[in-house]
Amino acid sequence: MTESPTIPASFDAAAGLEQITEATAHLLATVADLTDDDLRAPSLCEGWTRGHVLTHIARNADGLSNMLNTAATGEVTPMYASDAKRNADVEAGSSRPVAEQVADLRESAGRFAEAYAAAQAAGRWDTPVYRTPGATPYPAHLVPAKRLGEVLIHHVDLDLDFTPAHWSDAFTDQWFADTLARFQDRDDFPALRLDAEEEDHVYGVKAAPHDRGVVVVRGPKRALLAWLLGRAGGDGLVAVIPAGGRGPLPKLPAWA
């Protein structure tokens, strides 16, 4: 694809859909044999059961479909009518029987795929799309990465047999970079360095990569990303304090 002012040359709509389809199939396989009691169990999302997580993934598919329809037709339909409506829908759907939840998950994924095909045919991936009415827009080409993240990260949140170790290198690299950029602008995030051991590379967040006056956290890149996203407590990570020697992992704010 030719690069435009808002669409990077690396954007590949077909590859994005393929990754989302694969991740969704894996998620559906995970939940296929769950029981109603399984859905009532807590997830890794504080205050949410597994039923909340599955309902959120389904409503997210419908919300992102609204964005894709905006790109396909030019008629603006925000992802959610409001944050309050989004939260109410998740709560209302969280206690449904497992069969209904799994069917909703599958059907909403199908609607997303249809909306994706329409957006792909239109080719207007630089169209501004909106999370809620009046929110700051972002280009539609960001929707595929957002959906892939929702599926892969919340799959981990179910606290079943899918862990950050299942994340691909490409997904880990993209979300690691995006997460660091997101925290870079937040006042509540501590200055630190992150040493991804398999890359032999140090990243700085609110600090230069070579700044030895801040804590450095070392470990596998997937483990670092899971910790940054609040999906892991830091197993496999080591914090080295400026004075030398190991120290506690820095306390991080919520990712969302």
N, C-alpha and C positions, 0 to 999 in steps of 0.2 A: 504494500500500500504506500502511495506517495504521502510524504509527511505534509501536514497542513499546520497552521498556527496552533491548533489545539489537539491534533491527532498525531501521536508519535509514530515514526516509521516502523517501530517494533510491534505496533498493535496488529494482532491477527485474530479477527473475529471468529473464523472457523476453528482455530486452535482453542480459543477461549471456550466455545460451546462444547468442544470435545472434552476438555478438562472438567467442565461443570457436569456434563452427562456422566462421566466416569465416577466422579465424586458422589453424585446423587445415587447412582446404582449401588455403590458401596454402602452408603448410608441406608438405603432401603433394605439391603441384605442384612445389615446389622439389626434393624428393628423388626424384621419379619417375624421373629419368634418370641417377641416380648409379650408379656401378659399385662393385664390391667394393673396388677400390683407393681410390676416393674415400672410402669409409667408414674406411679404415685411416689416412687423413691426419689430422694433428692438428687439433683444434678450438681455439676461443678459451678453452676451459676448461682450465686448467693440468693436465696429466697425463691428459687425456681425448682420445680420438680422436672423430671424428664418430660412429662406431659407439656409443661410450659415451653421447654426447648423445642420439642417437635412442632408445637403450634406456631411458635415464633418462626421457625424455618419455613413453614408453609405460608404464613402471612408475608414473610419477607419475599418469597417467590412472587406472590401476587403484587406486592408493592413495587418490586423491581420490574415486573411486567408492565405496570403503569408507566414507568420511565421509558421502557423500550417502545411502548405504544406512542409515547410522545415523540420519540425519534422517528418512528415509522410514519406517523400521520401529521405531525406538526401541531396537533391539538394537545395542549398542556394538561396532563393529569398527574398531580403530585403522587409520590410514593404512598404517603399516608395523608388522610384528611387532617390529622393532628397527632401529636405524640400521645395525647390522652386517649384518643380512639385506638391507636396502635396498642397501647398498654391494656386497654379494656378488652380488645379482641383476643389478645394472648391469654389473659386471665379467664375469659369466658370459655375458651377452647381447651384449656389445660386439663380439665377433668373428664374429657370425653373418653369413651372406650377405645382400646388400642386399635381395634379394626377400623374405626372411624378415623382415628388419627393417621394411621398408615395410608388409608385411602386418600385422605386430604393431602398428605405429603406427596404422594404419587401424582395426584391430579393437578395440584398446584405446580409441580415441576413440569407437567405436560403443558400447562398454560404458559409457563415461562418460556419453554422451548418454542412454542408457536409465536409468541411475541418477539422472541429473539430472531426467528426466521424472517419475520416481517421487517424488523429493524435492519437486518443484514441485507435484505433485498433493497431497502430504501437507500442504504449506504450513508445516511446522515449521522455519523457517529460523533460529530462535533455539536450536535443539538444540545442546548442547555436543558437539563432535567432538574426536578425539584424534589427534595425529600418531603417537605410540607409546604402548603401555600405561603408564599412570601419568603421562603428560606433562600439562602445563597445558592445559586445553581452551580452545577458542575457538568462537564461534558459527558454525553452518553457513553463514550468509549470506556469510562471508568466502571460502568455497570457490571461487565463480565467479571472483573477482578473482585468486585464487592460480593457478588453472588458466590464465587468460588470460596472466598474467605468465610462467608456465612456457613456454607455447608461443611467445610473442613474443620473450622474452629469449633462450631457447635456440635459436630460429630464427637469431638474430644469431650465436650461438656456432658455428654450422656454418661460418661464414666463407665464405659463398657470395655470392649476389646480394641478400640481405636484410640491411638495415642499420637502425640506429636511426632513420634518416630515414623509414622506412616506418611507424613507430609513430604512431598517431593522436593528435590533441590530447588527447582524453579519457583515453586510456591514459597518456600522458606526464604529464598533470596529476595523475592519481591516484597513479601510482607515484612521482612526484617528491615529493609530500606524504608518502606512506608511507615512502619511503626516508629523508627528512630526520627524520621522527619516530623511525625505527629507530636512526639514528646519534646522535640527540640523547642517548640514554641509554647510549651506549657510551663507556667510559673511554679507548679507544684511538683515538678519532676526534678530529682537531684542530679547534680553534675556527676558524671561517671564515665568510665571507659569500658568497652566491651571487647574482649579478646576471643574471637572465634577460632578455636584451636585448629580446626581442620584447614583453615585458610592462612594461618599464621599472619593474621591481620587484626589490627586494633581499631575500633570505631569509637569516636567521641560523641557524647550527647551532652550538650551544654558545656563542653570542654574539648580542648584539642586532643587528638589521639595520642600525642606524646606528653601530655600534661601529667606529670607524676605526682601532682599535688591532690589528685582525686582518686577515689577507689577504682580499681580495675576488677571486673568480674570476668572470670575465664571459664570456658566450657564449650561443648558442642553448640553449633549455631542453632540447631533445632531447640535445644534446651534453653538457650538464651532467649529465643523468640517466645517459647512457651511461658517463661518466667515474666518477660516484659508484658505479655498479654494477660497475665494473671491466671494462666491455665496450668501452672506447675509451681511448686514451692521452692524450686531451686535445686532439686536433686541433680547431681553431676556438675554443679557449678561451685567455683571457689572465688571468694572475694579476698583481694590483697589490699590492705590499707596503705596509705602513703608512707607511714613510718616503717613499713615492712612487716611481713608476717600476715597470717590469715585473720580475717575479721568477719563479722556478720554481714550477710547480704543486705544492701541498702533497702529500706522500705520504699515501695513504689506506690504511686496513686493508681486508682482504677484506670484501666485502659480506655473504656468507653466514656 
